């Protein structure tokens, strides 16, 4: 495995928070990089969606209590 492929596999492992399947070792470094970036974008998208949902849910809390509730939930 080339150094570039090894680096890409390490980055993919970090993004997955686990070791990728052995078969991923057959992928070209460019494919590993593309997969890593796609996973990263998806994780960021989901996080943004969760933040939006939390902010929408806070609208159900009375206005005077929103600040303290936000601080408690999102430390």
Secondary structure, DSSP 8 states (H G I E B T S, - for coil): --HHHHHHHHHHHHHHTS---GGGGGS-HHHHHHHHHHHHHHHHHHHHHHHHHHHHHHTTS-HHHHHHHHHHHT-
